[in-house]
Amino acid sequence: MAGRGNGPDFVEALARGLDVLACFDAGHPRMSLTEVATKAGLARPTARRLLLTLAELGFVRSSGGTFALTPRVLSLGMAYVGALGLWDIARPHLEDLVARTGESSSMAQLDGSDIVYVARVSVPKLIALRVEIGTRFPAAQTSQGKVLLAALPPGELEATLAQPSRSGLPPYIGRTPAQLAEELTAVRARGWALADEELAPGVRSVAVPVRDGSGAVRAAVNVTVHAAETSTERLLAEHLPRLLRAAGEISAEWALWQSRPHVETGRPSGTASA
C-alpha cells in the first residue's frame, strides 16, 4: 500500500502504521506477523517494526506468536465521536426510540462510499448482520447511506460513489446506477430512505437525516427491523414518525451544543493568551 501520498508532507510511515491497525477486524481478530505483512502489503521487517511500535504504545498486544488489538484502539474512534458531541446528545433519544419501537436504532456517518456506525442502541434479536460502533457497510445498500448520499452535491456524489468500498462486502448487483440516482432524488425530496433486504436477507430499515447547526446533513439515524416480523407498511406508518421526531430532537440539541460559548478554565494567572 506504499506510495499513495501525493503531497510533499505525506508521511508514509504513519500511513503504514494505520494500515496495520486496519488489518484487524471481526474475521481476523488475531494474526501472525506474516498474515499482517501480507494483508497490509508490507515487507515482514517493516510489519514487525510497526507492530512492535504499536505494542509499545499500547494499541497492540502479542501472545503466542500472534498479534491482536487492545481496547486502547477505541480511544481513536471515540475521540472523534466525543469531539462532535453527537453520542452524548443522541444516546437518550436513541434509547427512548428503541423503548418505543422495540427495534434497534443506529447512527452513521459517511466515509468515502461507505457508512460507519458512530452510535447504536440495540435489542436482542436474531438478525443476519453483526453491527457495532465502527462497523462499515456500502452506503448505497443501506437506508442511512442513501440519506447521506442524497445530501451530497451532484459532483461530490459521483466522486463518492466512484470510490471502492472498504467494507469487505461484494458489490450490490440488484440496481443500476440510473436506478440509484432516481432513488436518491426521491430520498432528497421526501426526507427519508428505505433499504429493503439490500444489505442482507431479512434486514429492513428506514433512515432520516441528522443536521448540524447550519442545516447540513452530517449523520443519519435509522430503525432496523426483521423483514419477517415487520412489514414495510408498518415500518413506515408506525416507526418512521417516531424516528423523524427523534432525529429532529437530536438535530436541535446538536445545534445548541455547537453554538455554546467556549470557555477555557484552569489557565494559570499571569499567562498570556495567544
Residue, then its C-alpha position, 0 to 999 in steps of 0.5 A: m500500500a506504499g506510495r499513495g501520498n501525493g503531497p510533499d508532507f505525506v508521511e508514509a510511515l504513519a500511513r503504514g502504521l494505520d494500515v496495520l491497525a486496519c488489518f484487524d477486524a471481526g474475521h481476523p481478530r488475531m494474526s501472525l506477523t506474516e498474515v499482517a505483512t501480507k494483508a497490509g502489503l508490507a515487507r515482514p521487517t517493516a510489519r514487525r517494526l510497526l507492530l512492535t511500535l504499536a505494542e509499545l504504545g499500547f494499541v497492540r498486544s502479542s501472545g503466542g506468536t500472534f498479534a491482536l488489538t487492545p481496547r486502547v484502539l477505541s480511544l481513536g474512534m471515540a475521540y472523534v465521536g466525543a469531539l462532535g458531541l453527537w453520542d452524548i446528545a443522541r444516546p437518550h433519544l436513541e434509547d427512548l426510540v428503541a423503548r418505543t419501537g422495540e427495534s434497534s436504532s443506529m447512527a452513521q456517518l459517511d466515509g468515502s462510499d461507505i457508512v460507519y456506525v458512530a452510535r447504536v442502541s440495540v435489542p436482542k434479536l436474531i438478525a443476519l448482520r453483526v453491527e457495532i460502533g465502527t462497523r462499515f457497510p456500502a452506503a448505497q445498500t443501506s437506508q442511512g447511506k442513501v440519506l447521506l448520499a442524497a445530501l451530497p452535491p451532484g459532483e461530490l456524489e459521483a466522486t463518492l460513489a466512484q470510490p471502492s468500498r472498504s467494507g469487505l462486502p461484494p458489490y450490490i448487483g440488484r440496481t443500476p446506477a440510473q436506478l440509484a440516482e432516481e432513488l436518491t432524488a426521491v430520498r432528497a425530496r421526501g426526507w427519508a430512505l428505505a433499504d429493503e433486504e439490500l444489505a442482507p436477507g431479512v434486514r429492513s430499515v428506514a433512515v432520516p437525516v441528522r443536521d448540524g447547526s447550519g442545516a447540513v446533513r452530517a449523520a443519519v439515524n435509522v430503525t432496523v427491523h426483521a423483514a419477517e416480523t415487520s412489514t414495510e407498511r408498518l415500518l413506515a406508518e408506525h416507526l418512521p414518525r417516531l424516528l423523524r421526531a427523534a432525529g429532529e430532537i437530536s438535530a436541535e440539541w446538536a445545534l445548541w451544543q455547537s453554538r455554546p460559548h467556549v470557555e477555557t478554565g484552569r489557565p494559570s494567572g499571569t499567562a498570556s493568551a495567544 
